[in-house]
């Protein structure tokens, strides 16, 4: 068991676990999980359509940003709740999958506190609140530029234990 623990700690040190996106490991490359999740985000047409920007991630956390554009507006002239959900759900999914294994969402809940206007920049920060062998719970706060929380999201995932699909790793 000690050999396994030493190997895991050596891997974490080499991979740069918990480094911010854009920071690099000793060999000059971002850690492998960050690179993989960045590729997943870059390939996600829905994220691109909604203008979501991958900011950073580490095991159990992720941050995304979105500028509220005309396509995000509802009939009342405010940001649509669906756009806020998309932003929060994306940060939630990336945080939960930042351990390198598939984490499947099984439950979510979202509350809206403040209306959001066109042009505002929103940041969704997902944080792991608890984790067991198979279940983890996350909280996502969406804030605007002045730091005011505009929406809060909680989500639960089931960890499958399976690594992310091989064809998406390249």
C-alpha positions as CSV (number, residue, x, y, z in Angstrom):
1,X,0.0,0.0,0.0
2,X,2.9,2.4,0.8
3,X,4.2,1.9,-2.7
4,X,0.9,2.9,-4.2
5,X,0.6,6.0,-2.1
6,X,4.2,7.0,-3.0
7,X,3.4,6.5,-6.7
8,X,0.2,8.6,-6.4
9,X,2.0,11.4,-4.6
10,X,4.8,11.3,-7.2
11,X,2.2,11.5,-10.0
12,X,0.4,14.4,-8.3
13,X,3.6,16.3,-7.9
14,X,4.7,15.7,-11.5
15,X,1.2,16.5,-13.0
16,X,1.0,19.8,-11.0
17,X,-2.3,18.9,-9.2
18,X,-4.3,22.0,-8.2
19,X,-2.4,24.4,-10.5
20,X,-4.4,27.1,-12.2
21,X,-5.0,26.8,-15.9
22,X,-2.1,28.4,-17.7
23,X,0.4,27.4,-15.1
24,X,2.8,24.7,-16.1
25,X,4.5,21.6,-14.7
26,X,8.2,21.2,-14.5
27,X,8.4,20.1,-18.2
28,X,6.6,23.3,-19.3
29,X,3.1,21.8,-20.1
30,X,-0.2,22.2,-18.3
31,X,-1.1,19.1,-16.3
32,X,-2.8,16.3,-18.4
33,X,-6.2,16.5,-16.8
34,X,-6.4,20.3,-17.4
35,X,-5.3,19.8,-21.0
36,X,-8.0,17.1,-21.4
37,X,-10.8,19.2,-19.9
38,X,-9.7,22.2,-22.0
39,X,-10.0,20.0,-25.1
40,X,-13.5,18.8,-24.0
41,X,-14.6,22.4,-23.5
42,X,-13.1,23.5,-26.9
43,X,-14.9,20.7,-28.6
44,X,-18.3,21.3,-27.0
45,X,-20.5,23.1,-29.5
46,X,-23.1,24.0,-26.9
47,X,-20.5,25.8,-24.7
48,X,-19.1,27.6,-27.8
49,X,-22.6,28.6,-28.9
50,X,-23.3,30.1,-25.5
51,X,-19.9,31.9,-25.3
52,X,-18.7,30.0,-22.2
53,X,-15.0,30.6,-21.4
54,X,-13.0,27.9,-19.5
55,X,-11.0,29.9,-16.9
56,X,-9.4,27.3,-14.6
57,X,-9.9,23.9,-12.9
58,X,-8.3,21.7,-10.3
59,X,-9.6,18.5,-8.8
60,X,-13.0,19.3,-7.4
61,X,-13.3,22.9,-8.7
62,X,-13.7,24.8,-12.0
63,X,-14.4,28.3,-13.1
64,X,-16.1,29.5,-16.3
65,X,-17.0,32.9,-17.5
66,X,-19.7,34.3,-19.8
67,X,-20.6,37.7,-21.2
68,X,-24.4,38.1,-21.4
69,X,-25.1,38.6,-25.1
70,X,-28.4,39.1,-27.0
71,X,-29.0,35.4,-27.4
72,X,-29.0,35.0,-23.6
73,X,-31.9,37.4,-23.1
74,X,-35.5,36.5,-22.3
75,X,-38.8,38.2,-23.2
76,X,-38.4,40.4,-20.1
77,X,-35.1,41.9,-21.3
78,X,-33.1,40.0,-18.7
79,X,-30.7,37.1,-18.9
80,X,-32.6,33.9,-19.4
81,X,-32.5,31.3,-16.5
82,X,-31.5,28.7,-19.1
83,X,-28.3,30.6,-19.9
84,X,-27.5,30.8,-16.2
85,X,-28.1,27.1,-15.8
86,X,-25.9,26.3,-18.7
87,X,-23.0,28.3,-17.2
88,X,-23.4,26.7,-13.8
89,X,-23.9,23.2,-15.1
90,X,-20.8,23.5,-17.2
91,X,-18.6,24.5,-14.2
92,X,-20.2,21.7,-12.2
93,X,-19.5,19.1,-14.8
94,X,-15.9,20.1,-15.3
95,X,-15.2,20.3,-11.6
96,X,-16.7,16.8,-11.0
97,X,-14.8,15.3,-13.9
98,X,-11.5,17.0,-13.0
99,X,-10.3,13.8,-11.3
100,X,-9.9,12.1,-14.7
101,X,-12.8,9.7,-14.3
102,X,-16.4,10.0,-15.5
103,X,-18.7,11.7,-13.0
104,X,-22.4,11.6,-14.0
105,X,-24.8,14.2,-12.8
106,X,-27.7,12.7,-10.9
107,X,-29.4,15.7,-9.3
108,X,-29.3,19.5,-9.4
109,X,-31.1,22.5,-7.9
110,X,-30.7,26.2,-8.7
111,X,-31.9,29.4,-7.2
112,X,-31.9,32.9,-8.8
113,X,-31.3,35.9,-6.6
114,X,-30.7,38.9,-8.9
115,X,-31.7,39.7,-12.5
116,X,-28.8,40.0,-15.0
117,X,-28.6,42.6,-17.8
118,X,-27.1,42.5,-21.3
119,X,-23.3,43.0,-21.3
120,X,-22.7,41.8,-17.8
121,X,-19.8,39.4,-17.3
122,X,-20.7,36.4,-15.1
123,X,-18.4,34.0,-13.4
124,X,-19.4,30.5,-12.3
125,X,-17.2,28.9,-9.6
126,X,-17.8,25.3,-8.8
127,X,-16.5,23.9,-5.5
128,X,-16.7,20.3,-4.2
129,X,-18.5,20.4,-0.8
130,X,-18.3,16.6,0.0
131,X,-17.1,13.4,-1.6
132,X,-17.4,9.7,-0.8
133,X,-16.2,6.8,-3.0
134,X,-19.2,7.1,-5.3
135,X,-21.0,10.4,-4.7
136,X,-19.9,14.0,-4.6
137,X,-21.8,17.2,-4.0
138,X,-20.9,20.5,-5.6
139,X,-21.9,24.1,-5.1
140,X,-21.7,26.7,-7.9
141,X,-22.0,30.4,-7.3
142,X,-22.6,32.7,-10.3
143,X,-21.4,36.2,-9.6
144,X,-21.3,39.4,-11.6
145,X,-18.4,41.8,-11.8
146,X,-19.3,43.5,-8.5
147,X,-19.1,40.2,-6.7
148,X,-22.9,40.0,-6.1
149,X,-24.2,36.4,-6.3
150,X,-26.9,36.3,-8.9
151,X,-27.6,32.5,-8.8
152,X,-26.6,29.5,-6.7
153,X,-26.6,25.9,-8.0
154,X,-26.0,22.6,-6.2
155,X,-25.4,19.3,-7.9
156,X,-24.7,15.7,-7.1
157,X,-22.7,13.3,-9.2
158,X,-22.1,9.6,-9.3
159,X,-18.5,8.6,-9.9
160,X,-18.4,5.7,-12.3
161,X,-14.7,4.9,-11.8
162,X,-14.3,4.7,-15.5
163,X,-11.6,7.0,-17.2
164,X,-12.8,9.5,-19.7
165,X,-13.3,8.1,-23.2
166,X,-10.0,7.2,-24.9
167,X,-11.0,8.9,-28.2
168,X,-11.3,12.2,-26.4
169,X,-7.9,12.1,-24.8
170,X,-5.7,12.7,-27.9
